[in-house]
Amino acid sequence: MHKKKGWLVFLAVALIPVALSAQQSGHSPHAAHGASGAAAHPEEPDYPQLPGFGKKCWIGEEYYFTYQFDKRPQMGTVILKIQLFEKSGRRTTDLKILGDYGMPSMRGAHDSGDHPFQVNRKGDYLLPVSIVMAGEWEVKLTFLKQGKPIHRGSFRFTV
């Protein structure tokens, strides 16, 4: 019986450094199956952080936009409003805008998926955002021209 325990201790001591070195070099079984955060969804596009509410956000040199909520975000539904402008400062509705919102800490649990903004008579782009629990939320925006993405951005807020 003592030989069996000795053999198990030897295996454990011998295999721990091998497992640790494989994990540090990125050859762990979990890394190979995409369990690391960065490689889990390599096809997901990048959404750079946008400046704050009400600030100009440039889309290349041709357009800029501002964004804000109709009221302070809280439980329930708030309306995200985007105003799109040409370089000259004239309002426009030339682009299609998609919005996707959710909680970064709970990916997949409350994600809305892409929804098109609706344009009102004033030319404001509007998207209802349903806040179902307190915490940090993220909104991802995609701007399309002739059906092709020309700009992406995101911002976070806390309820």
N, C-alpha and C positions, 0 to 999 in steps of 0.2 A: 504494500500500500504506500509506503514511503517513497518507493521508486516512481510510482504514478504521480504523486504530488510534486516530486522533484522535477519530473518531465514537464508537467503543466506549467510550473513556475518558469522553467527554462524557456518554453515556447512563448509565454506571455512577455518575458523580458526581451526575448530576441525579436518578436514581431512588433512591439510598440515602436521602436525607432524606425523600422521599415515603413509602418503606416504613417507616422508623422512626416517622414521625409517625402513620401508620395503626396501627402496632402499639401505640403509647402511648395512642392514643385509643380502643383496643378495637375497631378496625375491621379487624384483620388477618384474613386468610382462615382462620387456625386458630381464632380466637375465634368466628368465625361458625359453625364446625362443632362447637363444644362442646369444644375441646381444653383450655380453661382448667380447672383443678382444681375450682373452686367451681361452675361452670355445667355440668360434664360430666354430673352426675346430679341435676338439680334436684328430681326426684321422690323422692329418697332422704330418709327422715325424719332428724331431728336426734336424736343420742344423746348427751345431756349426760354429762360425766365424773362418775362416782360417787365417793363418799368411799372410803377404804381398806378393806381386808379387816377383817371383824368389826365395822365401824361401822354404826350405824343409817342406813338409807337410806329416807326417807319417800316414800310414794306418796300424794300428796294429804294429807288429814288422817285418812283411814280405815285405812291400812295402813302398815307399814314392814317392811323385810327386812334381813337380814345375809347376806353371802356370804363364802366361803373355799374353798380347795382342800383336798383330803384330805391332800396332801403338797406339798412345795415343787415348783413346776412344773419339769419336766425332760423330756428326750426320752422319747417314749412316751405313754402315756395317763394323765392325771390326772382326778380327778372334781371338778367344781365343785358345791358344795353351797350351796343357798339355803334359809334359814329365813324363812318369812313369818309376820307377826304382825298381829293386829288392834290398833287404837289402845290397847285395854286391856292389851295385853301377852300375850294368849292366842294360842297357835299356831293357824294356819288353813291350809287348802288351797283357799280360795275361788277363787283365780285360776289361770289357765293361764299358764305362762312359756315363752317361746321363747328360745333362745340361738343366736347366730351368731358364729363365731370365725374369725380369719385373721390374716395378717401385713399391717399397714398399708402397709409398704414394697413389698409384692408383691401388691397388690389383684388378686383373681381367681385367683391361683396356688394358694393353700392355703385359700381361703374354704370354710367348711363349709355355708353356707346355714342357714336357720332350722331348728332341731331342737327339738321339745318336751322339756322337762324331765320326768323320770319321778318320781313321788312314792313314797317308800318307806313302810314301816309306821310309822315315827316321825313322818311328816309332813314329811320333808326333801325338797326338790326336788333332783334329781341330774341332771347332764349330763356324760357322758364327753367330754373334750377331748383330741384327738389332736395332740400336738406332734411335728411331723415334721422340724423344723430349728431351729437356734439363732437367736436374734434377738428382736425385739420383736413381741409378739402382742397382739391386741385382742379382747375379748369384748363383744358387743352383746346386751343383754337387752331383751325386749319383754314387758310384763305385759298380759294380756288379761282383761277381765271381760265375760262374756256374749258372747264372740267379738270384742269391740272393744278396740283398744289404749287403755290408760289411763295407761301410763307407759313410758318408755324410758330407758336409761342404758347407759354403757359404762365399761370399765376396761382398762388396759393392764398387761402384765407382760413381763418379759424372761427368756429362757432362755439 
